Amino acid sequence: MSKKTDVIELTRKLIRFNTINPPGNEGPCAEFLGDLLASAGFAVRFHEFAPGRTGLVARRGGCSEKKPLCLAGHIDTVPLGGASWRTDPFGGEIAGGKLYGRGSSDMKSGIAAAVAAGIALADRLDSTPGLTLVFVAGEETGCEGSAYLATVPEELGEAGALIVAEPTGNIPIIGHKGAFWLDAVTCGKSAHGSMPEKGENAIYKAARAVLKLEQFDFGIAPHPYLGRPTLNVGVISGGVNINSVPDRTAFGIDIRTVPGLSHDALFRRLSEALGDEVMLSQSVSVEGLWTEPSHPWIESVCETLTPILGERPEVRTVSYFTDAGYLMPAFGGVPSLIMGPGEAGMAHQTDEYCFLEKIGQAVEIYTQIVAEWCGL
């Protein structure tokens, strides 16, 4: 017999866990989710990429003929920001058909909907391909949790398809750009500002490098859906006082890549373009996501969505990155979607909210997709 979860109340409970990252402190929330899933018969394993930075993998079912479906999400949220909230950001308040709170859209409503769908089908999953739920810590600061899991396949396990429940208003997203963040440093020699010829100015070296980056040619054609890769120098710092020649300058490079653009090859090209004056190191490397819209599973999901949404959805792409950038390749390049009940425009916003109707709708969507995957 299926079990029905009050998904709105579950979302409110998740919001009441303060998982702002940094520092994250996802452990208590992960343990709560793990206990809930274990009580529904899921085999739950916790993992940490650092002390207190806890995620979990929960499985039920499984057979040799077909790999399980994976529903995934992140437990952490971004800080509250400087503006005042009209509601308690950890209260889970409800008003006007909306559920308010930090993480309501990004993405504790998505996690709650995935859990509710899993619990509803739990007793029917045995002897089927099954369902795997992956909830990670540390997404908001560079996908540390999923990056860690990708290095321990015995913990992550296998999947035949992937849905990440990020906020999309329940519209399927088939692709996103990758993120490649680089730290750059130039070094010089300090001297008195009145005698610059006795020094070596690190800021001038950085300025030359930044101008080269402004003109950098990625050398690839635009992706038909995601367009061109982009490069932005987002931060720069150098020097300690006006009357000294600076001996060190640091700047950060944010590159958004498209599928097919190798991060390793790009790093080599940038290193060659900037030359010996610049020392480059990688801080974040998340691959882009892409599944062909004509893939049979994507077509099947869109057919499932049509009566629920009232029309056949047009698959879309986004420019931001998600945990799918690590999980999809870790699962062997399986067909993948980003799709969840939250509002993308509410992510990271003051007075963040999610529509109550979309949360219930997401439970129906996930339940049907899992049931179809498992032949129920």
VEXLUMMI-634504 format. One record per residue (C-alpha): z, y, x; residue number from 1; residue in three letters. Coordinates in steps of 0.02 Angstrom, whole numbers. Example, Ala and Ser with C-alpha at 12.3 -4.5 7.8 and 13.67 -1.06 7.14 Angstrom:
NODE, 390, -225, 615, 1, Ala
NODE, 357, -53, 684, 2, Ser
***
This chain:
NODE, 0, 0, 0, 1, Met
NODE, -46, 171, 67, 2, Ser
NODE, 90, 297, 101, 3, Lys
NODE, 72, 479, 54, 4, Lys
NODE, 139, 612, 171, 5, Thr
NODE, 182, 788, 113, 6, Asp
NODE, 63, 866, 239, 7, Val
NODE, 116, 1045, 202, 8, Ile
NODE, 298, 1006, 234, 9, Glu
NODE, 251, 911, 391, 10, Leu
NODE, 153, 1061, 454, 11, Thr
NODE, 304, 1173, 420, 12, Arg
NODE, 416, 1055, 519, 13, Lys
NODE, 296, 1060, 666, 14, Leu
NODE, 290, 1250, 661, 15, Ile
NODE, 479, 1255, 673, 16, Arg
NODE, 469, 1175, 846, 17, Phe
NODE, 448, 1316, 971, 18, Asn
NODE, 311, 1250, 1086, 19, Thr
NODE, 252, 1416, 1156, 20, Ile
NODE, 162, 1388, 1320, 21, Asn
NODE, 223, 1439, 1443, 22, Pro
NODE, 343, 1352, 1458, 23, Pro
NODE, 283, 1227, 1326, 24, Gly
NODE, 436, 1120, 1298, 25, Asn
NODE, 331, 1002, 1193, 26, Glu
NODE, 452, 856, 1213, 27, Gly
NODE, 556, 872, 1053, 28, Pro
NODE, 400, 896, 946, 29, Cys
NODE, 313, 749, 1028, 30, Ala
NODE, 464, 638, 1000, 31, Glu
NODE, 471, 689, 817, 32, Phe
NODE, 288, 643, 794, 33, Leu
NODE, 311, 481, 890, 34, Gly
NODE, 458, 427, 782, 35, Asp
NODE, 360, 466, 624, 36, Leu
NODE, 210, 363, 680, 37, Leu
NODE, 316, 220, 746, 38, Ala
NODE, 397, 206, 574, 39, Ser
NODE, 222, 180, 504, 40, Ala
NODE, 188, 37, 624, 41, Gly
NODE, 94, 129, 760, 42, Phe
NODE, 123, 76, 940, 43, Ala
NODE, 178, 239, 1022, 44, Val
NODE, 183, 281, 1207, 45, Arg
NODE, 240, 447, 1279, 46, Phe
NODE, 174, 526, 1437, 47, His
NODE, 220, 679, 1542, 48, Glu
NODE, 111, 776, 1661, 49, Phe
NODE, 267, 873, 1713, 50, Ala
NODE, 452, 867, 1663, 51, Pro
NODE, 469, 911, 1479, 52, Gly
NODE, 280, 923, 1456, 53, Arg
NODE, 268, 774, 1341, 54, Thr
NODE, 122, 705, 1242, 55, Gly
NODE, 92, 540, 1156, 56, Leu
NODE, -38, 408, 1117, 57, Val
NODE, -13, 309, 956, 58, Ala
NODE, -118, 158, 908, 59, Arg
NODE, -134, 43, 759, 60, Arg
NODE, -262, -92, 732, 61, Gly
NODE, -397, -146, 853, 62, Gly
NODE, -527, -282, 867, 63, Cys
NODE, -654, -341, 993, 64, Ser
NODE, -809, -295, 894, 65, Glu
NODE, -789, -106, 893, 66, Lys
NODE, -682, 24, 981, 67, Lys
NODE, -558, 129, 881, 68, Pro
NODE, -585, 304, 817, 69, Leu
NODE, -480, 438, 902, 70, Cys
NODE, -404, 592, 820, 71, Leu
NODE, -333, 714, 947, 72, Ala
NODE, -246, 882, 962, 73, Gly
NODE, -125, 986, 1063, 74, His
NODE, 58, 1020, 1027, 75, Ile
NODE, 79, 1182, 1124, 76, Asp
NODE, 44, 1358, 1059, 77, Thr
NODE, 12, 1527, 1137, 78, Val
NODE, 147, 1664, 1150, 79, Pro
NODE, 183, 1777, 1002, 80, Leu
NODE, 106, 1934, 1078, 81, Gly
NODE, 176, 2109, 1080, 82, Gly
NODE, 151, 2157, 898, 83, Ala
NODE, 285, 2130, 766, 84, Ser
NODE, 265, 1987, 644, 85, Trp
NODE, 290, 2017, 458, 86, Arg
NODE, 345, 1836, 440, 87, Thr
NODE, 456, 1723, 544, 88, Asp
NODE, 334, 1646, 670, 89, Pro
NODE, 437, 1485, 668, 90, Phe
NODE, 481, 1487, 484, 91, Gly
NODE, 330, 1404, 406, 92, Gly
NODE, 332, 1528, 263, 93, Glu
NODE, 212, 1506, 116, 94, Ile
NODE, 135, 1650, 19, 95, Ala
NODE, -28, 1679, -72, 96, Gly
NODE, -97, 1506, -37, 97, Gly
NODE, -67, 1524, 150, 98, Lys
NODE, 53, 1443, 272, 99, Leu
NODE, 112, 1565, 405, 100, Tyr
NODE, 179, 1534, 580, 101, Gly
NODE, 132, 1516, 761, 102, Arg
NODE, 23, 1362, 772, 103, Gly
NODE, -15, 1355, 586, 104, Ser
NODE, -201, 1363, 623, 105, Ser
NODE, -201, 1324, 809, 106, Asp
NODE, -166, 1184, 783, 107, Met
NODE, -13, 1106, 703, 108, Lys
NODE, -98, 1094, 534, 109, Ser
NODE, -233, 988, 615, 110, Gly
NODE, -104, 874, 695, 111, Ile
NODE, -11, 857, 529, 112, Ala
NODE, -172, 813, 437, 113, Ala
NODE, -218, 682, 568, 114, Ala
NODE, -44, 605, 557, 115, Val
NODE, -49, 605, 367, 116, Ala
NODE, -218, 517, 367, 117, Ala
NODE, -157, 389, 492, 118, Gly
NODE, 0, 350, 393, 119, Ile
NODE, -99, 337, 230, 120, Ala
NODE, -209, 201, 305, 121, Leu
NODE, -84, 121, 424, 122, Ala
NODE, -54, -41, 329, 123, Asp
NODE, -241, -71, 312, 124, Arg
NODE, -288, -43, 494, 125, Leu
NODE, -236, -211, 564, 126, Asp
NODE, -385, -323, 608, 127, Ser
NODE, -501, -171, 602, 128, Thr
NODE, -567, -65, 747, 129, Pro
NODE, -413, 41, 718, 130, Gly
NODE, -357, 219, 748, 131, Leu
NODE, -290, 304, 903, 132, Thr
NODE, -197, 470, 890, 133, Leu
NODE, -186, 573, 1050, 134, Val
NODE, -74, 727, 1051, 135, Phe
NODE, -59, 818, 1216, 136, Val
NODE, 43, 957, 1294, 137, Ala
NODE, -23, 1103, 1394, 138, Gly
NODE, -193, 1137, 1315, 139, Glu
NODE, -175, 1325, 1302, 140, Glu
NODE, -160, 1351, 1490, 141, Thr
NODE, -303, 1241, 1546, 142, Gly
NODE, -292, 1071, 1460, 143, Cys
NODE, -166, 1001, 1584, 144, Glu
NODE, -110, 863, 1465, 145, Gly
NODE, -282, 794, 1429, 146, Ser
NODE, -333, 816, 1611, 147, Ala
NODE, -185, 707, 1659, 148, Tyr
NODE, -225, 574, 1529, 149, Leu
NODE, -404, 566, 1591, 150, Ala
NODE, -336, 506, 1759, 151, Thr
NODE, -233, 364, 1682, 152, Val
NODE, -354, 263, 1575, 153, Pro
NODE, -224, 128, 1548, 154, Glu
NODE, -122, 257, 1450, 155, Glu
NODE, -267, 338, 1358, 156, Leu
NODE, -356, 178, 1309, 157, Gly
NODE, -529, 169, 1231, 158, Glu
NODE, -618, 251, 1085, 159, Ala
NODE, -789, 240, 1006, 160, Gly
NODE, -789, 417, 936, 161, Ala
NODE, -678, 570, 947, 162, Leu
NODE, -622, 709, 831, 163, Ile
NODE, -516, 852, 899, 164, Val
NODE, -427, 940, 756, 165, Ala
NODE, -444, 1118, 822, 166, Glu
NODE, -465, 1258, 693, 167, Pro
NODE, -640, 1260, 619, 168, Thr
NODE, -605, 1277, 431, 169, Gly
NODE, -656, 1092, 419, 170, Asn
NODE, -832, 1131, 479, 171, Ile
NODE, -898, 1008, 611, 172, Pro
NODE, -926, 1078, 785, 173, Ile
NODE, -1038, 969, 895, 174, Ile
NODE, -1032, 1068, 1055, 175, Gly
NODE, -938, 1195, 1159, 176, His
NODE, -957, 1272, 1329, 177, Lys
NODE, -860, 1211, 1477, 178, Gly
NODE, -739, 1316, 1578, 179, Ala
NODE, -743, 1331, 1766, 180, Phe
NODE, -611, 1450, 1834, 181, Trp
NODE, -610, 1494, 2018, 182, Leu
NODE, -487, 1586, 2128, 183, Asp
NODE, -568, 1688, 2266, 184, Ala
NODE, -483, 1764, 2418, 185, Val
NODE, -548, 1878, 2554, 186, Thr
NODE, -450, 1913, 2713, 187, Cys
NODE, -457, 2055, 2837, 188, Gly
NODE, -348, 2142, 2965, 189, Lys
NODE, -219, 2274, 2924, 190, Ser
NODE, -222, 2444, 3008, 191, Ala
NODE, -165, 2621, 2975, 192, His
NODE, -271, 2708, 2843, 193, Gly
NODE, -310, 2849, 2963, 194, Ser
NODE, -388, 2725, 3086, 195, Met
NODE, -488, 2604, 2977, 196, Pro
NODE, -600, 2559, 3123, 197, Glu
NODE, -454, 2464, 3197, 198, Lys
NODE, -440, 2353, 3043, 199, Gly
NODE, -548, 2243, 2933, 200, Glu
NODE, -549, 2291, 2749, 201, Asn
NODE, -528, 2141, 2632, 202, Ala
NODE, -568, 2248, 2479, 203, Ile
NODE, -741, 2289, 2547, 204, Tyr
NODE, -773, 2103, 2570, 205, Lys
NODE, -718, 2070, 2392, 206, Ala
NODE, -827, 2211, 2327, 207, Ala
NODE, -980, 2138, 2412, 208, Arg
NODE, -940, 1968, 2338, 209, Ala
NODE, -917, 2037, 2162, 210, Val
NODE, -1086, 2124, 2170, 211, Leu
NODE, -1166, 1960, 2221, 212, Lys
NODE, -1082, 1873, 2074, 213, Leu
NODE, -1147, 2006, 1955, 214, Glu
NODE, -1324, 1954, 2002, 215, Gln
NODE, -1293, 1767, 2016, 216, Phe
NODE, -1433, 1660, 1941, 217, Asp
NODE, -1376, 1493, 1871, 218, Phe
NODE, -1554, 1430, 1886, 219, Gly
NODE, -1559, 1332, 1722, 220, Ile
NODE, -1644, 1359, 1555, 221, Ala
NODE, -1536, 1409, 1406, 222, Pro
NODE, -1459, 1267, 1307, 223, His
NODE, -1544, 1256, 1136, 224, Pro
NODE, -1378, 1278, 1044, 225, Tyr
NODE, -1254, 1350, 1170, 226, Leu
NODE, -1367, 1473, 1258, 227, Gly
NODE, -1341, 1525, 1438, 228, Arg
NODE, -1192, 1498, 1551, 229, Pro
NODE, -1091, 1656, 1585, 230, Thr
NODE, -990, 1725, 1730, 231, Leu
NODE, -853, 1856, 1724, 232, Asn
NODE, -739, 1924, 1860, 233, Val
NODE, -582, 1948, 1756, 234, Gly
NODE, -446, 1999, 1879, 235, Val
NODE, -437, 2075, 2052, 236, Ile
NODE, -295, 2133, 2163, 237, Ser
NODE, -286, 2195, 2341, 238, Gly
NODE, -192, 2311, 2457, 239, Gly
NODE, -10, 2364, 2457, 240, Val
NODE, -21, 2551, 2487, 241, Asn
NODE, -155, 2684, 2495, 242, Ile
NODE, -135, 2727, 2679, 243, Asn
NODE, -160, 2551, 2747, 244, Ser
NODE, -315, 2446, 2773, 245, Val
NODE, -293, 2297, 2655, 246, Pro
NODE, -291, 2127, 2739, 247, Asp
NODE, -302, 2021, 2581, 248, Arg
NODE, -390, 2033, 2412, 249, Thr
NODE, -391, 1904, 2273, 250, Ala
NODE, -498, 1895, 2117, 251, Phe
NODE, -526, 1771, 1977, 252, Gly
NODE, -693, 1707, 1913, 253, Ile
NODE, -715, 1640, 1735, 254, Asp
NODE, -874, 1538, 1715, 255, Ile
NODE, -923, 1461, 1548, 256, Arg
NODE, -1044, 1320, 1578, 257, Thr
NODE, -1164, 1223, 1468, 258, Val
NODE, -1186, 1034, 1462, 259, Pro
NODE, -1294, 974, 1605, 260, Gly
NODE, -1229, 1103, 1729, 261, Leu
NODE, -1129, 1010, 1861, 262, Ser
NODE, -968, 1099, 1910, 263, His
NODE, -970, 1020, 2083, 264, Asp
NODE, -1149, 1076, 2115, 265, Ala
NODE, -1110, 1249, 2048, 266, Leu
NODE, -960, 1265, 2164, 267, Phe
NODE, -1070, 1223, 2313, 268, Arg
NODE, -1200, 1352, 2261, 269, Arg
NODE, -1070, 1488, 2237, 270, Leu
NODE, -989, 1449, 2404, 271, Ser
NODE, -1158, 1465, 2489, 272, Glu
NODE, -1200, 1626, 2396, 273, Ala
NODE, -1036, 1711, 2442, 274, Leu
NODE, -1032, 1649, 2621, 275, Gly
NODE, -890, 1639, 2745, 276, Asp
NODE, -809, 1802, 2689, 277, Glu
NODE, -741, 1720, 2531, 278, Val
NODE, -626, 1571, 2511, 279, Met
NODE, -651, 1486, 2343, 280, Leu
NODE, -538, 1361, 2254, 281, Ser
NODE, -544, 1283, 2081, 282, Gln
NODE, -404, 1313, 1956, 283, Ser
NODE, -482, 1244, 1794, 284, Val
NODE, -632, 1132, 1771, 285, Ser
NODE, -663, 1077, 1591, 286, Val
NODE, -831, 1002, 1550, 287, Glu
NODE, -934, 1062, 1403, 288, Gly
NODE, -950, 960, 1243, 289, Leu
NODE, -1113, 906, 1166, 290, Trp
NODE, -1164, 774, 1040, 291, Thr
NODE, -1340, 774, 969, 292, Glu
NODE, -1340, 830, 786, 293, Pro
NODE, -1455, 682, 747, 294, Ser
NODE, -1329, 554, 810, 295, His
NODE, -1297, 425, 672, 296, Pro
NODE, -1109, 455, 671, 297, Trp
NODE, -1132, 643, 657, 298, Ile
NODE, -1250, 614, 512, 299, Glu
NODE, -1123, 497, 431, 300, Ser
NODE, -982, 624, 449, 301, Val
NODE, -1090, 760, 371, 302, Cys
NODE, -1127, 645, 224, 303, Glu
NODE, -941, 615, 203, 304, Thr
NODE, -906, 801, 207, 305, Leu
NODE, -1039, 850, 80, 306, Thr
NODE, -946, 806, -82, 307, Pro
NODE, -780, 867, -12, 308, Ile
NODE, -846, 1037, 46, 309, Leu
NODE, -968, 1055, -100, 310, Gly
NODE, -1121, 1065, 13, 311, Glu
NODE, -1188, 980, 168, 312, Arg
NODE, -1116, 1073, 318, 313, Pro
NODE, -1224, 1143, 456, 314, Glu
NODE, -1158, 1082, 622, 315, Val
NODE, -1112, 1222, 741, 316, Arg
NODE, -1059, 1258, 919, 317, Thr
NODE, -926, 1371, 995, 318, Val
NODE, -903, 1459, 1161, 319, Ser
NODE, -720, 1414, 1193, 320, Tyr
NODE, -663, 1250, 1269, 321, Phe
NODE, -550, 1111, 1203, 322, Thr
NODE, -466, 950, 1257, 323, Asp
NODE, -629, 862, 1213, 324, Ala
NODE, -694, 924, 1380, 325, Gly
NODE, -580, 796, 1463, 326, Tyr
NODE, -562, 665, 1328, 327, Leu
NODE, -746, 641, 1288, 328, Met
NODE, -797, 594, 1466, 329, Pro
NODE, -637, 492, 1487, 330, Ala
NODE, -692, 388, 1337, 331, Phe
NODE, -864, 365, 1415, 332, Gly
NODE, -961, 506, 1333, 333, Gly
NODE, -932, 449, 1154, 334, Val
NODE, -995, 552, 1006, 335, Pro
NODE, -870, 691, 977, 336, Ser
NODE, -829, 828, 852, 337, Leu
NODE, -713, 977, 843, 338, Ile
NODE, -652, 989, 662, 339, Met
NODE, -488, 1044, 587, 340, Gly
NODE, -411, 1140, 442, 341, Pro
NODE, -357, 1296, 536, 342, Gly
NODE, -449, 1461, 535, 343, Glu
NODE, -532, 1496, 703, 344, Ala
NODE, -512, 1682, 674, 345, Gly
NODE, -323, 1660, 658, 346, Met
NODE, -299, 1571, 824, 347, Ala
NODE, -184, 1671, 940, 348, His
NODE, -163, 1809, 809, 349, Gln
NODE, -7, 1899, 748, 350, Thr
NODE, 44, 1832, 576, 351, Asp
NODE, -62, 1676, 605, 352, Glu
NODE, -92, 1575, 448, 353, Tyr
NODE, -187, 1426, 378, 354, Cys
NODE, -248, 1402, 200, 355, Phe
NODE, -147, 1269, 109, 356, Leu
NODE, -304, 1203, 25, 357, Glu
NODE, -389, 1172, 193, 358, Lys
NODE, -243, 1068, 256, 359, Ile
NODE, -250, 950, 107, 360, Gly
NODE, -439, 946, 122, 361, Gln
NODE, -425, 894, 305, 362, Ala
NODE, -315, 746, 257, 363, Val
NODE, -449, 688, 136, 364, Glu
NODE, -585, 712, 266, 365, Ile
NODE, -496, 619, 405, 366, Tyr
NODE, -442, 479, 289, 367, Thr
NODE, -620, 448, 231, 368, Gln
NODE, -693, 457, 406, 369, Ile
NODE, -565, 334, 475, 370, Val
NODE, -589, 218, 325, 371, Ala
NODE, -777, 217, 349, 372, Glu
NODE, -759, 187, 537, 373, Trp
NODE, -643, 40, 505, 374, Cys
NODE, -744, -32, 360, 375, Gly
NODE, -606, -9, 232, 376, Leu
***
